[in-house]
């Protein structure tokens, strides 16, 4: 039996409408008002709402519009209002049948069926529109994901599409879902890389400052330091645009505060000794480490650790070179006692990471060849770090630490763009 909720004014009309509906075999669930239409419809769940009012008030259209948004249901209205404006507003409010000066018992059931048929048609059109919108959005996502694969792996467009399609089939997922996951993973990997660069830059800036003090190609050292400062600013701006302020805003703010402190210490007009400069750099390192670790933990791909691990090697190389230069040219005996354990810890961490990267499933022949070269350069850096007072040590520390930076910048980017990482 068809069920209905009625809305009629005045009360006598409401009684008549209820009687007529019962006469034709329609179950009346109750009567409502404009103010209670949505609440009563949600509660009673009618098949159709039947309205009979001589001159609809604005409240009726507002109530019908709210009903369409909260609990869509067919609405049939019998009225004496012949105005075109009323008809247009009724259609805009979700009314499916608008009968003008045509109320009669014999017309109730056909009008209710008309409202239900139009409602069903509207639902089908909305569903088709949503599906079309989803397909269009999926196409955009797939195009973006193909672009990522083409840039990162050198694939042709057809091969990139096949990769996405095969991954979707294997995982029994929609192609758009796989594309979105790859886009999110690529963005996450780059955010981890950029946050990790901040760790490295905190150490490199001090190292270059020390090289300039030691008169080791001071013009080049200052130029590289300026480039490092610009790189910090660029990475902070990019991360501010990319990462969630609600989730990571406090961590990014801590990095920015630490960076401002280091910038102040770098100001040529500010009185600042090397120890104070290094302390500010250590603050930036700690803040950037917390941010990078949080970004890795929140990544949609669990295997992002390899990007973080490779990126951290850049920082460790700069850190060991910095410590060696501090010991050799810019600190007293007490400071050396404090620095030596930290330098040893950095060297140990670097060696352990090299071994882990060699074992990684994401390290192919190209990556292992780069790791072999990095090991050779690392050994040379450590030899000079063990004897920083030697005349050529500062020069060789500068050369080896910069080569390691280039090697691990390239390796980190390879891991960041690795197809295995992105579609894991």
GUKOLTOR-251940 format. One line per 4 residues: number of its first residue (from 1); their letters; for each residue x, z, y of N, C-alpha, C, O. Coordinates in steps of 0.02 Angstrom, whole numbers. Atoms other than C-alpha are relative to their C-alpha. Layout:
NUM	A	X Z Y X Z Y X Z Y X Z Y; ...
This chain:
1	XXXX	42 0 -60 0 0 0 44 0 62 93 37 67; -36 4 -62 62 -46 172 -10 64 40 -65 91 44; 4 -61 -40 102 104 281 13 -16 73 51 -62 89; -8 14 -71 90 112 469 0 64 40 -30 114 21
5	XXXX	2 -53 -50 123 226 616 -34 -31 61 -16 -86 81; 38 30 -54 1 199 760 15 33 67 32 93 70; -8 -25 -68 18 217 948 -54 -33 41 -54 -94 50; 56 29 -37 -140 194 1051 -21 46 56 -14 107 51
9	XXXX	25 -37 -58 -212 247 1218 -65 -34 23 -68 -95 24; 6 -74 4 -334 325 1257 -15 24 -70 -11 -15 -118; 10 -30 66 -377 442 1114 -56 -34 -39 -51 -42 -100; 56 33 34 -541 355 1076 23 -65 -33 2 -80 -89
13	XXXX	-28 61 28 -448 191 1050 43 15 -61 42 -22 -110; -43 -21 56 -325 282 936 -42 14 -62 -24 -5 -118; 43 -17 57 -467 346 827 -29 -64 -30 -32 -72 -91; 28 63 23 -545 173 817 52 -40 -40 37 -67 -93
17	XXXX	-53 37 33 -378 93 770 14 30 -69 23 -7 -117; -13 -33 64 -348 221 633 -55 -15 -50 -42 -29 -109; 57 14 44 -522 194 562 1 -72 -26 -10 -84 -85; -1 71 19 -505 5 562 56 -13 -51 47 -51 -99
21	XXXX	-56 11 47 -335 12 474 -16 28 -69 -1 -3 -119; 19 -29 65 -401 127 339 -52 -44 -35 -53 -49 -96; 53 42 28 -548 10 317 28 -60 -37 -1 -84 -86; -29 60 32 -433 -136 271 54 19 -51 91 -24 -75
25	XXXX	-45 -21 54 -329 -30 150 71 14 22 117 10 -19; -67 -18 -25 -181 18 260 5 76 5 -40 108 32; -10 -72 -2 -111 193 242 30 20 68 86 0 85; -22 -22 -66 -97 273 415 39 66 -9 11 116 -30
29	XXXX	-43 -59 8 48 396 417 -10 50 56 7 108 49; 12 -45 -56 -1 469 585 1 -38 65 17 -98 68; -1 28 -68 -16 438 771 58 30 39 77 88 27; -57 -23 -38 126 452 895 -8 -18 73 -59 -48 93
33	XXXX	-2 17 -71 168 434 1079 64 -36 16 109 -40 -26; -62 34 -20 299 338 1176 59 48 -4 113 29 -26; -55 -49 -1 402 497 1193 24 17 -70 83 34 -79; -17 -22 68 399 532 1006 6 -57 -50 13 -45 -110
37	XXXX	2 57 46 399 356 934 60 -2 -47 52 -9 -107; -61 5 41 580 354 874 2 57 -51 14 46 -110; -3 -58 44 575 530 802 -51 -5 -57 -34 8 -114; 52 4 51 410 501 710 13 -57 -48 -3 -52 -108
41	XXXX	-15 57 44 465 331 643 56 18 -49 51 1 -109; -55 -21 45 627 402 573 -26 48 -53 -6 44 -111; 27 -50 46 530 545 494 -47 -30 -52 -43 -14 -111; 53 25 45 385 446 419 17 -66 -34 -12 -83 -85
45	XXXX	-23 63 28 472 279 384 -57 -49 -15 -69 -66 -73; 56 46 10 324 161 410 23 -71 -15 80 -89 2; -15 71 10 319 -20 353 -8 -39 66 27 -89 76; 12 34 -63 255 -70 524 -30 50 50 -64 97 31
49	XXXX	30 -40 -54 209 10 692 -52 -44 33 -38 -100 54; 54 36 -32 42 -44 764 -17 35 66 -30 96 66; 13 -27 -67 12 -20 951 -63 -34 28 -71 -95 22; 58 29 -36 -151 -42 1046 -6 34 68 -26 93 72
53	XXXX	4 -25 -68 -145 -19 1235 -25 -55 44 -4 -113 37; 27 51 -44 -241 -110 1370 53 -26 48 61 -87 56; -52 19 -48 -100 -109 1498 63 40 -15 68 98 6; -60 -37 20 71 -61 1428 38 26 60 48 -9 109
57	XXXX	-42 -29 -51 173 57 1535 73 -12 -17 89 -28 -74; -71 11 14 363 41 1553 26 44 -57 71 25 -93; -22 -46 53 382 191 1436 -6 -31 -70 34 -16 -114; 9 32 65 316 84 1292 59 -45 -16 86 -44 -72
61	XXXX	-56 46 12 451 -47 1312 65 39 -11 106 20 -53; -59 -42 9 585 88 1329 1 29 -70 53 31 -103; 5 -31 67 522 172 1169 13 -52 -54 48 -38 -103; -11 53 50 518 6 1073 73 -21 -4 100 -34 -57
65	XXXX	-71 18 -2 694 -37 1129 43 53 -35 89 37 -72; -37 -54 34 757 134 1073 -12 -1 -74 33 12 -113; 16 5 72 667 112 906 41 -55 -33 67 -45 -89; -39 55 29 754 -55 878 73 19 -10 105 -3 -57
69	XXXX	-70 -20 5 923 26 909 12 52 -55 62 51 -90; -10 -56 45 897 181 802 -28 -13 -69 5 0 -119; 34 9 64 774 133 666 -42 -64 3 -102 -60 14; 36 64 -7 726 -53 667 -59 -3 -49 -52 10 -109
73	XXXX	61 5 39 548 -80 605 -46 -50 35 -44 -55 96; 46 47 -32 415 -215 634 -49 35 47 -76 88 31; 46 -28 -49 308 -183 789 -51 -53 19 -32 -109 40; 54 45 -21 139 -265 823 -39 34 56 -57 92 50
77	XXXX	33 -29 -58 53 -239 991 -63 -41 16 -60 -103 22; 62 30 -24 -129 -276 1038 -10 24 72 -8 84 85; 4 -19 -71 -154 -280 1227 -46 -47 38 -64 -100 13; 38 43 -45 -256 -350 1370 44 -29 56 20 -64 100
81	XXXX	-46 20 -54 -100 -383 1477 21 -73 -11 54 -90 -60; -14 72 7 -85 -572 1505 63 -21 38 80 -80 38; -57 18 -42 69 -565 1618 59 -26 -42 75 1 -95; -59 28 34 218 -672 1567 57 51 -1 94 56 -50
85	XXXX	-53 -50 -4 334 -533 1625 -6 51 -56 44 73 -84; 11 -49 53 255 -414 1499 20 -29 -67 50 5 -109; -18 33 64 276 -540 1357 76 -3 -7 103 13 -61; -73 5 3 459 -568 1401 32 67 -13 79 73 -52
89	XXXX	-29 -66 10 493 -383 1411 -14 25 -70 27 60 -100; 16 -21 68 404 -354 1246 49 -31 -51 74 3 -96; -47 33 45 513 -483 1158 70 31 6 104 40 -45; -66 -30 -10 670 -406 1235 4 70 -28 58 95 -41
93	XXXX	1 -70 23 615 -234 1175 -7 5 -76 -8 60 -103; 5 -2 73 598 -283 992 -70 -1 -27 -82 18 -84; 69 8 24 411 -316 981 -4 -67 -37 21 -118 -13; 0 60 43 374 -442 842 -66 -38 2 -69 -97 -16
97	XXXX	64 34 -8 191 -481 873 -35 28 62 -44 89 68; 30 -21 -65 108 -476 1046 -67 -38 6 -67 -97 23; 66 31 2 -80 -511 1035 -38 19 63 -51 77 76; 33 -11 -64 -169 -532 1202 -76 -14 -8 -96 -68 -27
101	XXXX	74 5 3 -359 -500 1206 -23 -31 -65 -66 -75 -66; 20 28 66 -373 -534 1022 -7 53 -53 0 39 -113; 6 -52 50 -401 -367 939 -64 -9 -41 -117 -24 -13; 57 0 45 -516 -366 788 23 24 -68 80 15 -87
105	XXXX	-18 -27 66 -521 -283 618 28 -55 -45 76 -44 -82; -21 55 44 -504 -452 533 70 -27 19 100 -63 -21; -65 25 -21 -344 -487 632 56 50 -12 115 33 -5; -51 -52 9 -254 -325 592 51 -19 -54 111 -19 -42
109	XXXX	-46 14 55 -182 -373 423 42 -62 12 103 -60 2; -43 58 -15 -126 -550 472 52 13 54 109 -11 50; -47 -15 -54 -47 -483 631 57 44 -25 115 34 -7; -52 -42 29 46 -348 534 47 -42 -43 108 -32 -42
113	XXXX	-43 43 41 108 -481 411 44 -44 43 102 -57 26; -40 40 -47 164 -589 557 58 41 27 115 16 30; -54 -42 -27 262 -444 631 54 12 -52 113 10 -37; -50 -13 54 345 -407 463 41 -63 -15 101 -58 -28
117	XXXX	-37 62 14 389 -590 435 51 -15 55 108 -34 41; -47 11 -55 466 -606 608 57 51 -2 114 35 13; -52 -52 6 558 -442 583 51 -20 -54 111 -14 -43; -45 21 54 630 -506 418 44 -58 23 103 -61 7
121	XXXX	-38 57 -26 682 -668 503 53 23 49 110 -1 47; -49 -27 -48 767 -572 643 57 34 -37 115 26 -19; -52 -34 39 860 -466 514 47 -50 -31 108 -40 -31; -42 51 31 921 -621 424 45 -34 51 104 -48 37
125	XXXX	-40 32 -53 980 -700 587 56 47 23 112 25 35; -52 -48 -21 1070 -541 638 55 5 -54 114 7 -38; -49 -4 54 1153 -531 467 45 -61 -1 105 -56 -10; -39 62 -1 1206 -713 477 48 0 59 105 -23 53
129	XXXX	-43 -3 -59 1274 -684 652 59 47 -12 116 32 5; -54 -48 15 1372 -531 594 51 -30 -48 112 -23 -39; -45 31 48 1443 -627 447 42 -54 33 102 -61 18; -37 51 -36 1492 -770 562 53 32 44 110 8 48
133	XXXX	-48 -35 -43 1575 -647 682 57 27 -42 115 26 -20; -52 -26 44 1668 -568 536 46 -56 -22 107 -47 -22; -43 56 22 1728 -737 474 44 -24 56 103 -40 46; -40 21 -56 1785 -785 648 57 49 13 114 29 26
137	XXXX	-52 -51 -10 1878 -620 668 52 -3 -56 111 5 -43; -46 6 56 1953 -640 494 47 -59 10 106 -55 -5; -42 59 -11 2014 -814 540 54 16 52 112 -5 44; -50 -19 -50 2100 -743 695 53 45 -31 113 36 -18
141	XXXX	-48 -46 32 2179 -604 591 46 -38 -47 107 -26 -49; -41 38 47 2238 -727 458 51 -42 38 108 -47 17; -48 40 -40 2316 -839 591 57 44 26 115 23 25; -52 -46 -24 2408 -689 665 46 21 -57 107 23 -49
145	XXXX	-41 -22 57 2465 -631 493 44 -57 -25 102 -46 -43; -42 57 19 2525 -806 448 58 -7 48 115 -20 27; -54 5 -49 2625 -809 609 55 51 -13 114 36 -6; -49 -53 15 2708 -645 563 43 -21 -60 104 -14 -58
149	XXXX	-38 20 59 2757 -711 391 45 -60 14 101 -63 -10; -40 60 -16 2817 -877 461 61 19 41 115 -9 30; -57 -20 -42 2927 -791 591 49 44 -39 110 36 -32; -44 -49 32 2993 -653 480 34 -26 -63 89 -5 -80
153	XXXX	-26 23 65 3020 -748 317 15 -74 -1 37 -100 -53; -15 71 -2 3039 -928 373 -47 -42 -43 -29 -97 -62; 47 37 42 2886 -981 273 -33 -56 39 -39 -54 100; 44 50 -29 2788 -1139 304 -70 30 4 -85 80 -29
157	XXXX	68 -28 -10 2608 -1112 359 -39 3 -65 -74 52 -78; 37 1 63 2538 -1162 189 24 56 -46 -17 89 -79; -27 -53 43 2654 -1043 97 -21 69 25 -37 113 -15; 23 -64 -28 2609 -901 216 -72 14 -18 -90 70 -36
161	XXXX	70 -9 18 2425 -930 184 -8 16 -74 -47 60 -93; 3 -14 72 2451 -935 -5 21 72 -15 -9 105 -57; -22 -69 10 2545 -771 5 -55 50 16 -68 96 -22; 55 -44 -19 2402 -687 97 -57 -5 -50 -86 46 -71
165	XXXX	55 10 47 2273 -763 -20 15 32 -68 -28 65 -97; -18 -28 65 2367 -713 -178 0 76 2 -22 109 -45; 0 -73 -7 2392 -536 -113 -72 27 1 -86 79 -28; 70 -21 -3 2206 -524 -75 -32 -3 -69 -70 41 -88
169	XXXX	29 7 67 2160 -586 -249 26 54 -47 -12 82 -86; -29 -51 43 2280 -468 -335 -28 69 15 -39 109 -31; 27 -65 -19 2213 -320 -237 -75 2 3 -104 54 20; 73 4 -2 2031 -379 -249 -26 22 68 -72 63 73
173	XXXX	19 -16 -68 2016 -369 -60 -18 -64 37 -1 -119 16; 14 57 -42 1950 -482 76 65 -24 32 110 16 45; -60 28 -31 2079 -598 152 12 32 68 69 45 87; -7 -31 -65 2044 -522 323 29 70 -4 66 90 41
177	XXXX	-26 -68 9 2081 -347 258 75 -1 -12 112 40 15; -72 6 13 2250 -402 191 37 -20 63 90 6 78; -31 22 -62 2289 -491 354 6 58 49 58 67 81; -1 -57 -46 2242 -337 456 52 51 -21 87 79 21
181	XXXX	-50 -48 24 2350 -226 345 71 -24 15 114 16 33; -66 26 -14 2498 -341 367 15 5 75 71 23 94; -10 -6 -73 2474 -345 557 15 72 19 61 85 58; -11 -71 -15 2462 -155 562 69 22 -24 104 60 10
185	XXXX	-65 -19 28 2616 -139 451 56 -27 43 106 7 55; -52 30 -42 2716 -259 560 7 39 65 63 52 89; -2 -39 -62 2668 -163 717 31 69 -12 70 93 29; -27 -66 16 2709 3 632 76 -4 -10 113 39 13
189	XXXX	-72 8 13 2879 -61 573 39 -9 65 92 20 74; -35 11 -64 2925 -120 748 0 64 42 49 79 76; 2 -63 -38 2868 45 825 52 48 -27 86 82 12; -51 -43 30 2977 140 701 70 -23 21 113 18 37
193	XXXX	-65 27 -19 3123 25 741 15 18 73 70 40 89; -12 -13 -71 3101 46 930 11 75 13 54 93 53; -11 -72 -8 3083 235 919 68 20 -27 103 62 2; -66 -14 29 3236 239 807 57 -23 45 110 9 47
197	XXXX	-52 22 -47 3334 140 936 13 52 54 70 58 78; -10 -53 -51 3306 282 1059 50 52 -24 89 78 16; -49 -47 27 3403 397 943 71 -27 10 116 7 34; -66 31 -6 3548 276 940 23 -3 72 81 12 87
201	XXXX	-19 8 -70 3545 246 1127 21 66 32 63 67 76; -20 -66 -27 3556 432 1163 74 13 -13 108 42 29; -70 -11 18 3724 435 1074 45 -54 30 102 -40 50; -40 55 -25 3785 266 1131 15 8 75 70 -6 97
205	XXXX	-10 -8 -72 3761 305 1315 57 49 15 97 37 59; -55 -49 -10 3875 458 1301 66 -30 -23 117 -21 10; -61 32 24 4001 362 1197 29 -47 52 89 -47 64; -24 48 -50 4012 226 1329 25 36 63 72 13 95
209	XXXX	-23 -40 -56 4028 357 1465 71 26 -13 114 26 31; -65 -26 19 4176 432 1372 53 -55 -1 110 -44 19; -47 56 1 4257 261 1347 20 -18 71 78 -34 84; -16 15 -70 4245 230 1534 47 53 28 94 37 65
213	XXXX	-45 -54 -23 4325 400 1567 70 -9 -28 119 6 6; -65 10 32 4464 356 1445 34 -65 22 88 -82 -1; -26 63 -27 4491 191 1539 8 -53 -55 54 -94 -53; 1 51 53 4451 89 1382 -48 -54 21 -109 -48 11
217	XXXX	41 54 -27 4389 -73 1460 -60 28 37 -117 17 18; 54 -37 -35 4288 29 1586 -55 -46 27 -113 -27 27; 51 45 -27 4199 -122 1662 -50 -19 -55 -111 -19 -44; 44 17 56 4132 -174 1492 -41 60 -22 -101 54 -37
221	XXXX	35 -61 21 4087 6 1448 -58 14 47 -113 32 25; 54 -13 -49 3986 26 1609 -56 -52 -5 -114 -35 2; 51 52 7 3899 -141 1584 -44 14 -62 -105 7 -59; 38 -16 61 3849 -92 1406 -43 62 11 -98 67 -17
225	XXXX	40 -60 -14 3791 77 1469 -62 -18 41 -116 7 27; 58 21 -40 3679 -6 1599 -51 -37 -44 -111 -27 -37; 45 36 46 3609 -120 1463 -36 49 -46 -95 39 -62; 31 -51 42 3576 33 1354 -54 37 38 -107 52 10
229	XXXX	50 -34 -41 3485 119 1496 -63 -44 7 -119 -19 3; 57 46 -5 3376 -36 1520 -38 -3 -66 -99 -9 -67; 31 4 67 3343 -40 1333 -44 61 -13 -98 55 -42; 41 -60 7 3281 139 1335 -65 -8 38 -119 5 11
233	XXXX	59 8 -42 3161 101 1477 -49 -50 -31 -109 -39 -31; 42 51 31 3097 -55 1390 -35 27 -62 -95 15 -72; 30 -27 61 3069 34 1224 -53 52 16 -106 53 -17; 50 -50 -18 2978 178 1307 -64 -34 26 -119 -12 9
237	XXXX	59 35 -25 2863 57 1398 -39 -33 -56 -101 -30 -57; 33 32 56 2826 -39 1239 -36 50 -45 -93 39 -65; 31 -51 42 2793 116 1136 -61 30 34 -110 46 1; 57 -27 -37 2678 181 1273 -61 -45 -7 -117 -20 -5
241	XXXX	55 47 8 2572 24 1252 -25 -4 -71 -85 -14 -83; 17 12 69 2574 18 1063 -29 59 -37 -79 53 -73; 18 -56 44 2558 191 990 -59 39 29 -71 38 89; 60 -38 -19 2405 303 994 19 60 43 58 103 23
245	XXXX	-13 -57 -44 2409 422 1142 -28 64 -29 2 118 -22; 32 -60 28 2291 542 1052 42 29 -56 45 90 -64; -39 -23 57 2404 550 899 72 17 16 99 67 -7; -72 -7 -12 2579 531 967 18 12 73 77 15 91
249	XXXX	-14 -7 -71 2560 558 1154 46 57 18 89 50 61; -42 -58 -15 2639 730 1154 72 -12 -20 119 10 15; -68 14 23 2790 668 1055 33 -51 46 92 -44 63; -28 50 -46 2814 517 1168 15 32 68 66 16 99
253	XXXX	-12 -34 -64 2798 627 1322 64 42 -4 102 45 45; -61 -40 8 2934 742 1253 62 -45 4 113 -26 33; -55 48 -4 3047 589 1233 12 -20 73 69 -23 96; -6 20 -70 3011 535 1412 30 55 43 71 42 87
257	XXXX	-28 -56 -37 3049 708 1479 75 6 -14 115 15 32; -71 -5 19 3214 713 1383 39 -58 32 96 -49 53; -34 58 -30 3257 539 1447 11 11 74 64 -5 100; -8 -13 -71 3227 591 1627 57 49 13 94 43 62
261	XXXX	-55 -48 -7 3346 736 1602 68 -35 -10 116 -20 26; -62 37 11 3479 619 1533 14 -47 59 72 -54 80; -9 43 -59 3450 497 1676 29 39 59 73 15 95; -24 -42 -55 3477 639 1799 74 16 -9 113 14 38
265	XXXX	-70 -16 14 3640 686 1713 45 -60 10 104 -53 24; -40 61 -8 3697 504 1723 7 -21 73 49 -64 88; -2 18 -71 3667 493 1910 70 12 28 94 69 27; -68 -9 -26 3838 461 1989 5 53 56 57 83 65
269	XXXX	-1 -49 -54 3790 573 2136 -14 70 -22 -10 116 19; 17 -67 23 3741 720 2027 61 32 -32 95 1 -72; -56 -35 31 3872 850 1981 -17 16 -73 -61 56 -87; 15 -10 71 3876 845 1790 63 -10 -41 96 -62 -35
273	XXXX	-59 8 43 4015 876 1665 -22 -34 -65 -81 -44 -79; 13 36 62 4031 789 1497 -43 41 -48 -87 14 -81; 38 -43 45 3963 938 1400 -75 1 19 -118 -1 -24; 70 1 -22 3804 941 1506 -33 -67 -15 -91 -71 -34
277	XXXX	26 66 16 3784 754 1485 -17 -6 -75 -69 -32 -94; 11 3 73 3801 771 1296 -59 43 -20 -97 25 -65; 57 -44 15 3677 915 1293 -66 -36 14 -113 -31 -24; 60 38 -17 3548 805 1380 -13 -55 -51 -70 -68 -70
281	XXXX	7 53 50 3583 665 1256 -25 29 -67 -65 -3 -101; 23 -32 62 3558 786 1110 -75 16 5 -111 11 -45; 72 -12 -9 3388 831 1183 -41 -63 -12 -93 -60 -43; 34 64 12 3338 647 1185 2 -18 -74 -48 -42 -101
285	XXXX	-6 15 71 3403 626 1008 -52 38 -40 -87 10 -83; 47 -42 37 3297 770 943 -72 -23 11 -111 -26 -36; 68 22 -15 3140 711 1032 -15 -67 -32 -70 -77 -59; 10 66 30 3163 531 972 -5 5 -76 -42 -33 -107
289	XXXX	2 -10 73 3194 592 795 -70 24 -22 -97 1 -72; 68 -25 17 3028 687 794 -51 -56 5 -95 -62 -37; 47 55 -9 2935 535 860 7 -51 -57 -43 -73 -85; -12 50 53 3015 416 734 -26 25 -67 -58 -13 -104
293	XXXX	23 -29 63 2980 532 588 -77 1 -3 -105 -14 -56; 74 -2 -2 2797 551 642 -28 -71 -9 -78 -80 -43; 24 69 7 2776 362 658 8 -24 -72 -37 -58 -98; -9 20 70 2847 336 484 -53 33 -44 -82 0 -87
297	XXXX	49 -36 41 2733 470 410 -70 -28 8 -110 -27 -39; 67 26 -13 2580 390 491 -7 -74 -16 -61 -102 -8; 2 72 12 2624 212 440 -51 -17 -55 -57 21 -103; 46 21 52 2491 118 340 35 -23 -64 3 -29 -116
301	XXXX	-39 20 58 2631 64 222 49 56 -16 89 76 26; -40 -58 19 2716 204 126 74 -16 -3 115 30 -2; -71 17 11 2879 108 107 39 -13 64 91 -46 62; -35 11 -64 2928 108 291 64 42 6 101 34 54
305	XXXX	-59 -42 -5 3064 236 254 64 -41 4 112 -21 36; -60 41 0 3188 96 225 16 -25 71 75 -31 89; -11 21 -69 3164 37 406 30 58 40 77 49 78; -26 -59 -35 3192 213 471 71 16 -22 114 32 19
309	XXXX	-66 -18 27 3341 241 357 54 -47 27 108 -25 48; -49 49 -26 3430 80 409 10 10 75 66 6 100; -5 -9 -72 3390 111 592 39 62 18 74 64 69; -35 -63 -15 3460 287 583 76 -9 -5 114 28 26
313	XXXX	-72 12 7 3630 218 531 31 -20 67 89 -4 80; -26 19 -66 3649 145 706 18 62 40 70 66 72; -12 -62 -36 3633 318 780 60 38 -28 101 63 10; -54 -38 31 3752 398 655 68 -29 17 116 7 29
317	XXXX	-64 31 -18 3889 271 691 19 16 72 77 33 86; -14 -17 -70 3873 300 878 17 75 7 58 94 48; -10 -73 -4 3868 487 849 69 20 -22 102 61 10; -67 -16 24 4028 495 748 52 -24 51 100 12 65
321	XXXX	-47 25 -50 4118 386 877 -1 46 61 51 60 90; 6 -45 -58 4053 499 1017 37 65 -13 76 88 29; -33 -63 16 4111 657 929 76 -8 -1 112 36 24; -72 11 2 4283 583 898 29 -6 70 83 21 84
325	XXXX	-25 7 -68 4301 535 1080 -3 67 37 42 82 76; 3 -66 -30 4244 707 1135 59 42 -22 90 77 19; -56 -39 25 4375 786 1024 66 -24 28 112 15 40; -63 28 -20 4509 668 1082 15 5 75 73 11 94
329	XXXX	-15 6 -71 4486 663 1270 -40 46 45 -24 52 105; 44 -32 -48 4351 775 1338 -25 69 -20 -78 90 4; 25 -67 16 4337 947 1260 58 46 -17 112 24 -34; -51 -50 15 4432 1108 1233 -3 20 -73 -44 -6 -112
333	XXXX	-4 -20 70 4477 1195 1071 -65 30 -26 -85 16 -82; 63 -32 21 4317 1297 1065 -53 -53 -14 -91 -47 -62; 50 53 9 4211 1141 1085 15 -41 -63 -31 -63 -97; -17 37 61 4308 1054 947 -24 36 -62 -48 4 -110
337	XXXX	24 -39 58 4265 1194 827 -75 -10 -10 -99 -12 -66; 73 11 4 4081 1166 868 -16 -71 -22 -64 -83 -58; 14 70 12 4091 977 857 16 -21 -72 -21 -61 -102; -23 24 65 4184 957 692 -52 4 -55 -61 -45 -91
341	XXXX	52 -1 53 4044 1019 576 -55 -51 12 -81 -81 -36; 52 49 -16 3919 908 667 23 -71 -18 -15 -112 -42; -27 66 17 4034 758 646 1 -9 -76 -16 -63 -100; -1 4 73 4056 795 461 -69 -11 -28 -78 -49 -76
345	XXXX	69 8 24 3868 809 438 -24 -72 12 -58 -100 -30; 20 69 -15 3843 640 522 33 -49 -48 2 -96 -71; -35 44 47 3976 559 412 -32 4 -70 -39 -47 -103; 31 -8 66 3896 631 255 -68 -35 -2 -84 -69 -51
349	XXXX	66 32 -3 3723 572 308 6 -77 -2 -34 -111 -33; -10 72 -1 3789 397 341 17 -26 -70 -12 -75 -93; -19 22 67 3871 383 169 -58 4 -48 -68 -41 -90; 58 -8 44 3716 447 81 -52 -55 12 -82 -80 -34
353	XXXX	48 53 -17 3607 322 173 24 -68 -24 -17 -108 -48; -27 62 26 3723 178 128 -16 -6 -74 -38 -59 -97; 13 1 72 3704 225 -56 -75 -11 -13 -94 -48 -58; 72 7 9 3515 239 -39 -23 -71 15 -66 -98 -20
357	XXXX	19 68 -18 3501 70 46 23 -49 -54 -11 -98 -68; -24 43 55 3605 -10 -93 -50 3 -58 -63 -48 -90; 47 -9 57 3482 61 -222 -70 -26 16 -109 -37 -30; 68 18 -20 3329 6 -123 -22 -66 -30 16 -114 -36
361	XXXX	29 62 27 3215 -124 -200 -5 -54 53 -14 -112 37; 6 48 -54 3210 -206 -29 67 -30 20 71 -71 65; -67 26 -15 3397 -241 -28 16 -56 -49 30 -44 -108; -19 58 41 3430 -416 -94 73 -17 12 110 24 40
365	XXXX	-71 19 -4 3595 -510 -100 25 0 72 80 24 86; -21 4 -70 3601 -540 88 9 70 29 59 83 63; -5 -68 -26 3567 -357 129 60 37 -30 94 74 5; -56 -35 32 3696 -296 3 67 -25 27 115 14 32
369	XXXX	-61 27 -30 3828 -412 76 12 32 69 68 49 86; -6 -33 -65 3792 -339 248 20 73 -8 58 100 32; -18 -70 13 3805 -163 175 73 6 -21 107 54 -3; -71 0 19 3974 -207 99 44 -4 63 92 34 70
373	XXXX	-39 6 -62 4038 -262 270 -6 64 41 43 87 70; 9 -62 -37 3963 -107 350 43 56 -28 69 97 10; -41 -51 31 4055 2 226 73 -7 21 107 42 35; -69 12 -21 4221 -79 271 10 22 72 59 56 88
377	XXXX	-7 -18 -71 4192 -57 457 -7 76 8 27 107 49; 9 -73 -2 4131 121 429 64 37 -19 83 85 13; -63 -32 21 4290 166 337 52 -3 56 89 45 67; -47 6 -56 4392 100 484 -19 48 56 25 78 86
381	XXXX	22 -47 -52 4287 201 606 19 72 -18 43 110 24; -15 -69 22 4311 359 503 75 15 4 95 71 20; -72 -11 -5 4499 335 497 20 16 72 61 60 83; -15 -14 -70 4505 330 686 -33 66 23 -5 101 65
385	XXXX	33 -62 -19 4380 473 701 38 61 -25 34 115 4; -39 -55 26 4495 581 595 62 15 42 90 69 39; -60 -9 -41 4637 555 717 -12 -30 70 20 -79 88; 20 30 -64 4559 526 890 55 1 53 50 -35 102
389	XXXX	-53 -3 -51 4719 573 984 47 -59 -3 86 -70 44; -43 58 6 4807 417 920 -14 -49 57 -71 -57 78; 6 40 -61 4839 295 1063 -54 -54 -6 -92 -65 41; 48 55 8 4734 152 992 -68 22 -26 -114 -18 -31
393	XXXX	62 -24 30 4598 262 920 -62 -14 44 -111 -40 18; 60 13 -40 4477 250 1069 -21 -73 -1 -80 -89 -3; 16 71 1 4489 61 1070 -32 -20 -66 -82 -55 -67; 26 18 66 4460 47 883 -67 35 -14 -109 7 -49
397	XXXX	66 -33 7 4319 175 890 -53 -41 36 -109 -49 12; 47 41 -37 4236 68 1022 -18 -63 -39 -77 -82 -44; 12 63 35 4256 -92 920 -41 11 -64 -89 -24 -76; 35 -10 64 4200 -22 752 -71 26 10 -116 6 -26
401	XXXX	68 -26 -10 4051 75 820 -47 -54 26 -106 -55 8; 42 55 -24 3988 -80 912 -14 -50 -55 -69 -78 -58; 12 47 55 4010 -189 758 -52 30 -48 -95 -5 -73; 50 -33 43 3914 -62 654 -70 -3 32 -120 -11 -2
405	XXXX	64 5 -34 3778 -63 786 -30 -69 -11 -90 -75 -25; 25 68 10 3763 -252 772 -23 -10 -72 -76 -39 -84; 17 8 70 3763 -246 582 -66 34 -17 -108 5 -51; 60 -36 19 3627 -114 570 -60 -18 44 -117 -8 24
409	XXXX	55 30 -38 3524 -189 711 -29 -58 -41 -90 -65 -48; 22 58 40 3518 -347 605 -32 22 -65 -84 -5 -85; 29 -23 64 3487 -253 442 -68 32 10 -114 20 -28; 64 -33 -13 3350 -147 517 -54 -51 14 -111 -45 -9
413	XXXX	49 53 -15 3265 -303 583 -19 -37 -64 -77 -55 -73; 16 33 64 3278 -383 410 -48 43 -41 -96 18 -69; 46 -45 37 3198 -231 329 -68 3 35 -120 4 2; 63 -2 -38 3068 -225 468 -43 -60 -16 -104 -54 -21
417	XXXX	37 62 12 3019 -405 433 -6 -17 -74 -34 -68 -92; 0 14 71 3040 -393 245 -71 -10 -26 -114 32 -15; 66 13 29 2892 -471 155 -19 55 -48 -78 75 -51; 16 -53 49 2905 -338 20 -25 63 35 -71 96 10
421	XXXX	21 -60 -37 2889 -199 150 -70 -11 29 -113 33 23; 62 11 -37 2747 -279 246 -61 -5 -45 -115 19 -28; 59 9 44 2635 -324 99 2 48 -59 -34 38 -108; -5 -47 56 2684 -176 -11 -69 31 -13 -75 73 -58
